[in-house]
Amino acid sequence: MPPGDERAGARAAAGNVFRPHGPAAAAGRPALVFLPGWGFDGRILDLAAAPVAAYAPAGPLDPATLVADLLAFLDRTGIDRVHLVGWSLGAHLALDFGRAHPERLASLTLIAMRGHWPTAEISAIRRDLAAAPAAFLAAFYRKCLAGDKAAQRRFAASLEGEYLAGLDLGLLNRGLDYLAATLPQAPAAAIPLRLAHGRRDLIAPLADRAVLAGASEEVFDHAGHAVFLGPSFSWPGHDDPAARKRAIRDRFSRAAATYDAHADVQKEVAQGLAARLGRITPAGVLEIGCGSGFYTGLLAARFPGARLLALDFSPGMADATAARFAANPRVRVQCQDGEEYLAGAGERFDLITSNATLQWFDDPLLALTRMATLLNPGGMLLCSLFGPRTLAELAQGLSAVCGRQVALPPQRFPALAALAGVLAGRLADVECGETLLCRHYGSLRELLGHIRLTGTGGWPAGERPLLTRRRFRELEAWFGERHNGFPATYQAFYLRGRLGAFPVKEEQA
C-alpha cells in the first residue's frame, strides 16, 4: 500500500480526533472547540496572536464523520456544552453540528464562511490540486494568510513543511465534495450565532459571505481569510467573567451620581417598555437591574398595590434606588447579581421585567429561560436590552484610526432572533421588536463623556490605552468627514410574553 494510502486508512479508522490545545481551559465553563479550514488542522491555532485554550482536531477534518465524531468526543469527555468556532470549511461543519445538536452549544461562531462555492471554482481547484499538489497548496496557504506577514512567516517556519509532506489527496477531495454540495442554513433552535469575515479575504470574498438569519456579523476591515489569528478577534469564553462583571459593576457604581442627568436614552427606552405593560394588575413584581431607579419609579406608580423587588449588582446604583424609595414599604431594593438571583430563586412573580440590563449578563439567553420559569401562570415577562448595532459609529471610527478591527462591548450583545427564539419556545403571546435611537453630540469629547457618565462604556480587555492624543484627533476628523458631526446610534430590543394562556387579571377600564 502506498504511504499516502496508509495515512488515509489510518485516519479513516481513527476518524476526527480532538486534542486539547493551548493553556488549560477555565473549569466550570463551556469549553471551546475549534474546527479548522480545508487543508489545515488544529495546529493553526499556534499562530494566533494570543494563546487559545481549545479542543481542536489533531489532523485535517473529515466531513463525512465530523458531526458524529465531535458528539462522541463530547460524550466521552463529559463536556456538556461548548462554544463552537468554525473557520471556512470548519464553519460549514460547525453549522451542521449546530443544526443537529443545538442543545450542546453555548454559542456558534462562523469565520470566513461562503454562502456558496461555485462548481467551476471547485473544478478548477481539483484540476490544479491533481496537477501539482504541493505547489497548489503552498499558493493556497499564502492566500489564506495574506495580510498577516507575521503569521505567514511563522507558518512557513513551522507548519507548512509538515502539511505538504503529509497531504492526503483523498481527504482533500472529500472536503471539496462537501463544499460543493453544502448550502448554509441557520439552526432552528436559538443559539447565539456570530459571523466573522475579513474585508481583504481572498479565499472567501466579502461579497460571497454567508448571510444567516438571526446572526450578528463582524467585518474586520484589515483582516484576510484567517481573521481569528489577529489581536482584534475575540474568542468566545476566553474572557474572565468575574473580572468583566467587576469592571461593569465598578463603572455603574462610579456613574450612580451622574446617571440620571445623562441617561436620556435609557429613560426613553424605559418609557417605551412601560408603555408595553398593557392593562395588568400584578401582585408581585421582580425588576432586574434597577439602576438608579427611574424605571422602578414608573413601575411603583403604575402598580401602587404590588410588592416590588428591585435588584442591582452595583452597590452605588442599589443605594441610589433604596434612597429614592425609602418611604415606600412596598419597594424592596436588593444589591445582588441578577444572574445569581435567577439561578437560585424560589419565589415566583406575576411580572418579571428589566430595562437595558440583560445585555451585560454572561448568558442573556439562559437568564431569559430562568426568568420564564419564575413566572406565575399567566405572568408576564417584559424586557428591553440594547443590541449589537449600538454605538456602531464609534466602533467603525476606532477601527479606522487604529488600523484594525475594534469591537466595543455592544458588538458582543445578542441578536434579536436569538432572544426571540428563547421566548418562542417557552411563552405565549410573544412579541419582539426593535427601535433605533440616534443622538447627536456637539463634540467627540461630549460623546465619550456621555458614555462614561452613564457607566455604559469600557474598552475591550487589553485595549487600553486605545485613544492616544493623535488617535483622538484622527477620530474627530473621521467623524467630521464621515458624519459631519458626532452621532451615536442605540439599538433597543423589546421582548414580551406570557406564561400560559391565562392572562394576569386586567385592570378595570
FENKADA-V705752 format. One record per residue. N is the residue number from 1. RES is the residue in one letter. NEAR is the number of other ideal C-beta (glycine too) atoms within 8 Angstrom. Layout:
n = {N & N}
res = {RES & RES}
near = {NEAR & NEAR}
This chain:
n = {1 & 2 & 3 & 4 & 5 & 6 & 7 & 8 & 9 & 10 & 11 & 12 & 13 & 14 & 15 & 16 & 17 & 18 & 19 & 20 & 21 & 22 & 23 & 24 & 25 & 26 & 27 & 28 & 29 & 30 & 31 & 32 & 33 & 34 & 35 & 36 & 37 & 38 & 39 & 40 & 41 & 42 & 43 & 44 & 45 & 46 & 47 & 48 & 49 & 50 & 51 & 52 & 53 & 54 & 55 & 56 & 57 & 58 & 59 & 60 & 61 & 62 & 63 & 64 & 65 & 66 & 67 & 68 & 69 & 70 & 71 & 72 & 73 & 74 & 75 & 76 & 77 & 78 & 79 & 80 & 81 & 82 & 83 & 84 & 85 & 86 & 87 & 88 & 89 & 90 & 91 & 92 & 93 & 94 & 95 & 96 & 97 & 98 & 99 & 100 & 101 & 102 & 103 & 104 & 105 & 106 & 107 & 108 & 109 & 110 & 111 & 112 & 113 & 114 & 115 & 116 & 117 & 118 & 119 & 120 & 121 & 122 & 123 & 124 & 125 & 126 & 127 & 128 & 129 & 130 & 131 & 132 & 133 & 134 & 135 & 136 & 137 & 138 & 139 & 140 & 141 & 142 & 143 & 144 & 145 & 146 & 147 & 148 & 149 & 150 & 151 & 152 & 153 & 154 & 155 & 156 & 157 & 158 & 159 & 160 & 161 & 162 & 163 & 164 & 165 & 166 & 167 & 168 & 169 & 170 & 171 & 172 & 173 & 174 & 175 & 176 & 177 & 178 & 179 & 180 & 181 & 182 & 183 & 184 & 185 & 186 & 187 & 188 & 189 & 190 & 191 & 192 & 193 & 194 & 195 & 196 & 197 & 198 & 199 & 200 & 201 & 202 & 203 & 204 & 205 & 206 & 207 & 208 & 209 & 210 & 211 & 212 & 213 & 214 & 215 & 216 & 217 & 218 & 219 & 220 & 221 & 222 & 223 & 224 & 225 & 226 & 227 & 228 & 229 & 230 & 231 & 232 & 233 & 234 & 235 & 236 & 237 & 238 & 239 & 240 & 241 & 242 & 243 & 244 & 245 & 246 & 247 & 248 & 249 & 250 & 251 & 252 & 253 & 254 & 255 & 256 & 257 & 258 & 259 & 260 & 261 & 262 & 263 & 264 & 265 & 266 & 267 & 268 & 269 & 270 & 271 & 272 & 273 & 274 & 275 & 276 & 277 & 278 & 279 & 280 & 281 & 282 & 283 & 284 & 285 & 286 & 287 & 288 & 289 & 290 & 291 & 292 & 293 & 294 & 295 & 296 & 297 & 298 & 299 & 300 & 301 & 302 & 303 & 304 & 305 & 306 & 307 & 308 & 309 & 310 & 311 & 312 & 313 & 314 & 315 & 316 & 317 & 318 & 319 & 320 & 321 & 322 & 323 & 324 & 325 & 326 & 327 & 328 & 329 & 330 & 331 & 332 & 333 & 334 & 335 & 336 & 337 & 338 & 339 & 340 & 341 & 342 & 343 & 344 & 345 & 346 & 347 & 348 & 349 & 350 & 351 & 352 & 353 & 354 & 355 & 356 & 357 & 358 & 359 & 360 & 361 & 362 & 363 & 364 & 365 & 366 & 367 & 368 & 369 & 370 & 371 & 372 & 373 & 374 & 375 & 376 & 377 & 378 & 379 & 380 & 381 & 382 & 383 & 384 & 385 & 386 & 387 & 388 & 389 & 390 & 391 & 392 & 393 & 394 & 395 & 396 & 397 & 398 & 399 & 400 & 401 & 402 & 403 & 404 & 405 & 406 & 407 & 408 & 409 & 410 & 411 & 412 & 413 & 414 & 415 & 416 & 417 & 418 & 419 & 420 & 421 & 422 & 423 & 424 & 425 & 426 & 427 & 428 & 429 & 430 & 431 & 432 & 433 & 434 & 435 & 436 & 437 & 438 & 439 & 440 & 441 & 442 & 443 & 444 & 445 & 446 & 447 & 448 & 449 & 450 & 451 & 452 & 453 & 454 & 455 & 456 & 457 & 458 & 459 & 460 & 461 & 462 & 463 & 464 & 465 & 466 & 467 & 468 & 469 & 470 & 471 & 472 & 473 & 474 & 475 & 476 & 477 & 478 & 479 & 480 & 481 & 482 & 483 & 484 & 485 & 486 & 487 & 488 & 489 & 490 & 491 & 492 & 493 & 494 & 495 & 496 & 497 & 498 & 499 & 500 & 501 & 502 & 503 & 504 & 505 & 506 & 507 & 508 & 509}
res = {M & P & P & G & D & E & R & A & G & A & R & A & A & A & G & N & V & F & R & P & H & G & P & A & A & A & A & G & R & P & A & L & V & F & L & P & G & W & G & F & D & G & R & I & L & D & L & A & A & A & P & V & A & A & Y & A & P & A & G & P & L & D & P & A & T & L & V & A & D & L & L & A & F & L & D & R & T & G & I & D & R & V & H & L & V & G & W & S & L & G & A & H & L & A & L & D & F & G & R & A & H & P & E & R & L & A & S & L & T & L & I & A & M & R & G & H & W & P & T & A & E & I & S & A & I & R & R & D & L & A & A & A & P & A & A & F & L & A & A & F & Y & R & K & C & L & A & G & D & K & A & A & Q & R & R & F & A & A & S & L & E & G & E & Y & L & A & G & L & D & L & G & L & L & N & R & G & L & D & Y & L & A & A & T & L & P & Q & A & P & A & A & A & I & P & L & R & L & A & H & G & R & R & D & L & I & A & P & L & A & D & R & A & V & L & A & G & A & S & E & E & V & F & D & H & A & G & H & A & V & F & L & G & P & S & F & S & W & P & G & H & D & D & P & A & A & R & K & R & A & I & R & D & R & F & S & R & A & A & A & T & Y & D & A & H & A & D & V & Q & K & E & V & A & Q & G & L & A & A & R & L & G & R & I & T & P & A & G & V & L & E & I & G & C & G & S & G & F & Y & T & G & L & L & A & A & R & F & P & G & A & R & L & L & A & L & D & F & S & P & G & M & A & D & A & T & A & A & R & F & A & A & N & P & R & V & R & V & Q & C & Q & D & G & E & E & Y & L & A & G & A & G & E & R & F & D & L & I & T & S & N & A & T & L & Q & W & F & D & D & P & L & L & A & L & T & R & M & A & T & L & L & N & P & G & G & M & L & L & C & S & L & F & G & P & R & T & L & A & E & L & A & Q & G & L & S & A & V & C & G & R & Q & V & A & L & P & P & Q & R & F & P & A & L & A & A & L & A & G & V & L & A & G & R & L & A & D & V & E & C & G & E & T & L & L & C & R & H & Y & G & S & L & R & E & L & L & G & H & I & R & L & T & G & T & G & G & W & P & A & G & E & R & P & L & L & T & R & R & R & F & R & E & L & E & A & W & F & G & E & R & H & N & G & F & P & A & T & Y & Q & A & F & Y & L & R & G & R & L & G & A & F & P & V & K & E & E & Q & A}
near = {4 & 5 & 5 & 10 & 8 & 9 & 10 & 11 & 9 & 8 & 12 & 8 & 6 & 6 & 10 & 11 & 9 & 12 & 9 & 8 & 12 & 8 & 5 & 5 & 11 & 8 & 4 & 3 & 8 & 10 & 11 & 16 & 13 & 15 & 16 & 15 & 12 & 11 & 11 & 11 & 11 & 13 & 9 & 13 & 12 & 8 & 11 & 10 & 6 & 5 & 6 & 12 & 12 & 16 & 12 & 15 & 13 & 8 & 7 & 13 & 14 & 13 & 11 & 6 & 9 & 14 & 11 & 8 & 13 & 12 & 12 & 8 & 11 & 11 & 7 & 6 & 6 & 5 & 8 & 6 & 8 & 13 & 14 & 13 & 17 & 17 & 15 & 16 & 15 & 14 & 16 & 14 & 15 & 15 & 16 & 11 & 15 & 14 & 9 & 8 & 9 & 12 & 6 & 10 & 14 & 10 & 13 & 14 & 13 & 17 & 14 & 17 & 16 & 10 & 9 & 6 & 8 & 6 & 7 & 6 & 8 & 12 & 8 & 8 & 10 & 10 & 8 & 9 & 13 & 7 & 6 & 7 & 9 & 8 & 7 & 12 & 13 & 10 & 8 & 10 & 12 & 9 & 10 & 13 & 14 & 11 & 8 & 12 & 5 & 6 & 11 & 11 & 8 & 10 & 13 & 7 & 5 & 9 & 10 & 10 & 6 & 8 & 12 & 10 & 6 & 7 & 12 & 11 & 10 & 8 & 11 & 13 & 10 & 11 & 14 & 12 & 9 & 13 & 12 & 9 & 5 & 8 & 5 & 12 & 7 & 10 & 11 & 5 & 7 & 13 & 11 & 10 & 16 & 13 & 16 & 13 & 16 & 15 & 10 & 9 & 14 & 9 & 10 & 11 & 8 & 9 & 4 & 8 & 13 & 10 & 6 & 11 & 5 & 11 & 13 & 11 & 8 & 11 & 9 & 15 & 9 & 12 & 17 & 13 & 15 & 16 & 15 & 11 & 12 & 14 & 7 & 10 & 14 & 9 & 11 & 11 & 13 & 8 & 8 & 7 & 8 & 6 & 9 & 11 & 11 & 8 & 9 & 11 & 11 & 8 & 12 & 15 & 12 & 8 & 13 & 14 & 6 & 9 & 16 & 7 & 6 & 9 & 12 & 7 & 9 & 12 & 9 & 9 & 14 & 14 & 9 & 12 & 15 & 11 & 6 & 10 & 10 & 5 & 5 & 13 & 10 & 13 & 7 & 13 & 15 & 12 & 15 & 15 & 13 & 15 & 18 & 12 & 12 & 12 & 14 & 15 & 10 & 11 & 14 & 13 & 6 & 8 & 11 & 7 & 6 & 14 & 8 & 13 & 12 & 14 & 16 & 15 & 10 & 13 & 8 & 12 & 15 & 15 & 10 & 14 & 16 & 9 & 7 & 10 & 14 & 6 & 3 & 7 & 3 & 10 & 10 & 8 & 12 & 9 & 10 & 9 & 7 & 15 & 11 & 8 & 12 & 12 & 7 & 6 & 8 & 3 & 8 & 7 & 14 & 14 & 16 & 14 & 15 & 14 & 14 & 13 & 12 & 12 & 12 & 6 & 10 & 6 & 8 & 12 & 12 & 8 & 14 & 15 & 10 & 11 & 14 & 14 & 6 & 12 & 15 & 9 & 7 & 11 & 15 & 16 & 17 & 11 & 14 & 13 & 16 & 11 & 15 & 11 & 8 & 11 & 11 & 9 & 12 & 10 & 13 & 9 & 12 & 13 & 12 & 9 & 10 & 9 & 5 & 12 & 13 & 12 & 10 & 11 & 8 & 15 & 10 & 7 & 13 & 13 & 12 & 11 & 10 & 14 & 17 & 12 & 11 & 13 & 15 & 9 & 6 & 9 & 11 & 8 & 7 & 11 & 9 & 12 & 6 & 10 & 8 & 9 & 10 & 8 & 10 & 7 & 12 & 4 & 8 & 11 & 6 & 10 & 12 & 9 & 8 & 12 & 10 & 9 & 11 & 12 & 14 & 6 & 9 & 7 & 8 & 9 & 8 & 5 & 7 & 5 & 4 & 9 & 7 & 6 & 5 & 6 & 11 & 10 & 8 & 9 & 13 & 10 & 8 & 11 & 13 & 9 & 5 & 9 & 8 & 4 & 8 & 12 & 10 & 13 & 12 & 13 & 13 & 15 & 13 & 14 & 16 & 12 & 14 & 14 & 13 & 7 & 6 & 5 & 8 & 12 & 6 & 8 & 7 & 3 & 3}
